[in-house]
C-alpha cells in the first residue's frame, strides 16, 4: 500500500459564512457551493478564478443538488424550501415551500427528489409537476442524510435519533430500521460496485453494513476525533475521503478500509475549523473540501507515492 502525496492547489474565498455543501457540474472543471450566507456560487477549478454568484437566498443553504439530466441546480434554503435554478442564466425557475425547518440533504432518483428535513420528515417531490408527492414521517428527530441504491431499489436515510431507515424507492414503504450509531448520523454512501453501505456519525465512527445480509454490521472504525460530516468516494471507487468536525480530511483505501493520509492544518495548511463537505472531481482527480472557516480548498492527491 502506498501513501498518497497531497498538495494544495488553491484556497477559494468569497463566502461570508460557513460553507456547507458542494456539488459537481456537467462540465468536469466546474463545481458549485452553498453556504450560510445564502449564496450559491459556481467555481472553475481550471482557471481558479473568483467564484461566480448564481443566486442569493435569504437563509442558509445546507444542501445543493445538481440535476445532471436537466443541468439545473436545486438549492435547499433553510425554513423556506427548495429553489430550482438555471445556473447558466442565473435565473430561478421555480420554488416550493416543503418545510419550515432545515433542509439537510437532497438526492434524486428518476423523477423523484428526496429531501431530508430538520423536522424529521422525508419529503419526495415530483420534479416534473413540482409538487410534493409523498411525506414520510418515521422519526421525531432530524433526517440528516440520504443514500440511494438504484440496483436494490432502496433509499437509506440517516437520522438524529441514531437510526438508519431503509425505504423502497417505488412505493416508499419502510423496509428496515435499526439503531446504527450512538449519536446522530450525518453521512452515508453505498460503496461503488458492491453490496455495502457506509455510515458516518457524530460519534466519530465509520460503520459498514452488508445489504446482502439484512444490513448486518461488518466493520466499525474509530475514524475521527469528532463528528464525521461527509463521506465521498473517488471516481474509480478505490479510495474514499471523510470530512470531520475535528478540522481534518482523511483519505482511505476502500478495499482494506485503511487510513492512507490525514489532511489538516498542521501538515498541509488545511482548514482551521470543521470540514463540512467534500467533492471528488473528474477534473484532474481533485478533491475539494468546504469548511466552517468560510473557505473552499482544492487538493491534488497523487496515489503513486512511496511506501509508508
C-alpha positions in Angstrom: 0.0 0.0 0.0 1.4 3.4 -0.9 1.0 6.7 0.9 -0.6 9.4 -1.4 1.1 12.7 -1.9 -1.1 15.6 -1.2 -0.6 19.2 -2.3 -2.9 22.2 -2.0 -3.9 23.6 -5.4 -5.7 26.7 -4.1 -7.9 28.1 -1.4 -11.1 29.8 -2.7 -12.7 32.6 -0.7 -15.7 34.8 -1.1 -18.4 33.2 1.0 -19.2 35.3 4.1 -20.3 32.4 6.3 -19.7 28.7 6.8 -19.6 26.7 3.5 -22.0 23.7 3.9 -22.3 22.0 0.6 -20.6 21.2 -2.7 -22.0 19.8 -6.0 -20.4 18.8 -9.3 -21.4 20.2 -12.7 -21.9 18.6 -16.1 -18.6 20.3 -17.0 -15.8 18.4 -15.2 -13.8 21.6 -14.2 -16.8 23.4 -12.7 -18.5 22.9 -9.3 -20.9 24.7 -7.0 -21.1 25.7 -3.4 -23.8 26.8 -0.9 -23.2 28.5 2.4 -24.7 30.1 5.5 -24.7 33.4 3.6 -27.4 32.1 1.3 -25.1 32.4 -1.7 -24.9 29.7 -4.4 -21.6 30.1 -6.3 -20.0 28.5 -9.3 -16.3 27.8 -9.3 -13.8 27.0 -12.0 -11.1 24.5 -10.9 -9.2 25.1 -14.1 -8.7 28.8 -14.1 -9.1 29.2 -10.3 -10.8 32.5 -10.9 -13.1 34.1 -8.4 -16.4 32.4 -7.9 -19.5 33.4 -9.9 -22.7 34.2 -8.0 -25.6 32.1 -9.2 -28.2 33.0 -6.6 -28.5 34.9 -3.3 -31.1 33.4 -1.0 -32.3 35.0 2.3 -31.4 32.0 4.5 -28.6 29.4 4.8 -28.1 26.8 2.1 -27.2 23.5 3.7 -27.9 21.4 0.7 -27.4 21.7 -3.1 -28.2 19.1 -5.8 -27.2 19.2 -9.4 -29.7 17.5 -11.7 -27.4 16.1 -14.3 -30.1 15.2 -16.9 -31.5 18.7 -16.7 -28.3 20.6 -16.0 -30.1 22.6 -13.3 -29.5 23.1 -9.6 -31.8 22.6 -6.7 -31.0 24.7 -3.6 -32.4 23.9 -0.2 -33.0 27.1 1.7 -33.5 26.6 5.4 -37.0 27.5 6.6 -38.2 28.4 3.2 -38.0 25.3 0.9 -36.4 24.4 -2.4 -35.4 26.6 -5.4 -34.9 25.3 -9.0 -32.1 27.3 -10.5 -30.9 27.7 -14.1 -27.2 28.2 -13.1 -26.1 29.2 -16.6 -28.7 32.0 -16.9 -28.5 32.8 -13.1 -32.3 32.5 -13.1 -34.8 30.9 -10.6 -37.2 28.8 -12.5 -39.4 27.6 -9.6 -39.6 27.4 -5.8 -41.6 25.2 -3.4 -42.2 25.5 0.3 -41.7 22.0 1.6 -40.7 22.6 5.2 -40.4 25.4 7.8 -37.2 23.7 9.1 -33.7 22.8 7.9 -33.0 21.1 4.6 -30.1 18.8 5.3 -29.8 16.7 2.2 -31.3 16.1 -1.2 -30.9 13.2 -3.6 -32.6 12.3 -6.9 -33.9 9.0 -8.3 -35.7 9.3 -11.7 -38.3 12.0 -11.3 -38.4 11.9 -7.5 -36.4 14.4 -5.4 -35.8 13.0 -1.9 -35.4 15.7 0.8 -34.2 15.2 4.4 -35.5 17.8 6.8 -34.9 19.0 10.3 -38.4 18.2 11.4 -37.8 14.5 10.9 -39.8 14.2 7.7 -38.5 12.9 4.4 -40.3 14.6 1.5 -40.5 13.4 -2.0 -41.1 16.0 -4.7 -42.2 15.2 -8.3 -39.7 17.1 -10.4 -41.9 17.3 -13.4 -45.0 18.6 -11.7 -43.0 20.4 -9.0 -45.4 19.2 -6.2 -45.0 17.2 -3.0 -45.6 13.6 -3.9 -45.1 12.0 -0.5 -44.2 12.9 3.0 -42.7 10.2 5.2 -42.6 10.9 9.0 -40.8 8.0 10.5 -39.0 9.8 13.3 -39.3 12.9 15.5 -35.6 13.8 15.2 -34.0 15.3 12.1 -33.5 13.3 8.9 -29.8 14.2 8.1 -28.5 12.2 5.1 -29.8 10.2 2.1 -28.1 7.4 0.2 -29.8 5.8 -2.8 -29.2 2.3 -4.2 -30.9 2.0 -7.6 -29.8 -1.6 -8.0 -31.7 -2.7 -4.9 -34.5 -0.2 -5.3 -33.7 1.2 -1.8 -33.2 4.6 -0.2 -31.3 4.7 3.2 -31.9 7.7 5.5 -29.8 8.5 8.5 -31.4 10.3 11.4 -30.5 12.2 14.5 -32.3 9.5 16.6 -29.2 7.3 15.8 -31.3 5.1 13.4 -30.9 4.2 9.8 -34.2 3.6 8.0 -34.4 2.0 4.6 -37.3 2.7 2.3 -38.4 1.3 -1.1 -37.8 3.7 -4.0 -41.0 2.6 -5.8 -43.7 2.8 -3.1 -41.8 4.5 -0.2 -42.6 1.7 2.3 -40.3 1.2 5.2 -38.2 -1.9 4.6 -35.9 -1.9 7.7 -34.8 0.2 10.6 -32.2 -0.2 13.3 -30.1 1.8 15.7 -26.8 2.2 13.9 -24.8 4.6 16.0 -24.7 6.1 19.4 -25.3 9.6 18.0 -26.7 11.5 15.0 -25.9 10.0 11.6 -24.6 12.8 9.4 -23.4 11.0 6.2 -24.0 7.7 4.3 -22.8 6.3 1.0 -23.4 3.0 -0.8 -19.9 1.7 -1.8 -19.5 1.7 -5.5 -19.9 -1.6 -7.3 -20.5 -3.5 -4.1 -23.3 -4.5 -1.6 -22.2 -2.4 1.3 -23.5 0.8 3.0 -21.1 3.0 4.9 -22.3 5.5 7.6 -20.6 8.2 9.5 -21.8 9.8 12.7 -21.5 12.4 15.3 -20.0 9.6 17.4 -16.9 9.9 15.1 -17.2 6.3 13.9 -17.5 4.8 10.4 -19.6 1.7 10.1 -20.1 -0.7 7.2 -23.3 -2.6 6.7 -23.9 -5.6 4.4 -27.0 -5.2 2.3 -27.0 -8.8 1.3 -27.2 -9.9 4.9 -30.1 -7.7 6.0 -27.7 -4.8 6.7 -25.7 -6.7 9.2 -22.7 -4.7 10.6 -19.4 -5.9 9.2 -17.0 -3.2 10.2 -16.6 -0.4 12.7 -13.7 2.2 12.7 -12.9 4.9 15.2 -12.2 7.2 12.3 -12.0 10.7 13.7 -11.9 12.6 17.0 -15.2 14.4 16.4 -18.3 14.1 14.2 -17.9 12.7 10.7 -19.7 15.2 8.4 -19.3 13.6 5.0 -18.1 10.6 3.1 -17.1 10.8 -0.6 -15.7 8.2 -3.0 -13.1 8.6 -5.7 -14.4 8.2 -9.2 -12.9 4.7 -9.6 -14.2 3.8 -6.1 -10.7 2.6 -5.0 -10.5 5.4 -2.4 -12.8 7.4 -0.2 -12.4 10.5 2.0 -14.0 11.6 5.2 -14.6 15.2 6.5 -14.8 15.9 10.2 -15.6 18.4 12.8 -12.1 17.7 14.1 -10.9 20.0 11.2 -9.4 17.2 9.2 -10.0 15.4 6.0 -8.8 11.7 5.8 -8.1 9.6 2.7 -8.8 5.9 2.9 -8.3 2.7 0.9 -11.7 1.3 0.1 -10.9 -2.4 -0.2 -9.0 -2.5 3.0 -10.6 0.3 4.9 -7.2 1.6 5.8 -6.2 5.2 6.5 -3.8 6.5 3.9 -3.5 10.2 4.6 -4.6 12.9 7.0 -5.1 16.4 5.6 -5.1 19.0 8.3 -3.8 22.5 9.2 -0.5 21.3 10.7 0.5 19.1 7.8 -0.9 20.7 4.7 -2.3 24.2 5.7 -5.7 22.7 5.9 -8.9 24.1 7.3 -9.0 25.9 10.7 -12.4 24.7 11.7 -14.9 22.0 10.8 -14.7 20.4 7.4 -18.3 20.1 6.3 -18.4 18.7 2.8 -16.2 17.0 0.1 -16.3 16.6 -3.6 -14.1 14.3 -5.7 -13.9 15.9 -9.2 -13.3 14.2 -12.5 -11.1 17.2 -13.4 -7.5 16.1 -12.5 -9.0 13.9 -9.8 -9.1 16.9 -7.5 -10.5 16.6 -4.0 -12.5 19.7 -2.9 -13.3 20.5 0.8 -15.6 23.1 2.3 -15.4 24.4 5.8 -16.9 26.5 8.6 -13.8 28.8 8.1 -15.7 30.1 5.0 -13.2 28.8 2.6 -13.0 26.0 -0.1 -9.7 24.1 -0.6 -8.7 22.2 -3.7 -6.4 19.3 -3.2 -4.2 17.4 -5.7 -3.8 13.8 -4.5 -1.3 11.5 -6.2 -1.6 7.9 -5.3 1.8 6.9 -6.7 3.7 7.8 -3.6 6.4 5.8 -1.7 5.5 3.0 0.6 4.5 4.2 4.1 
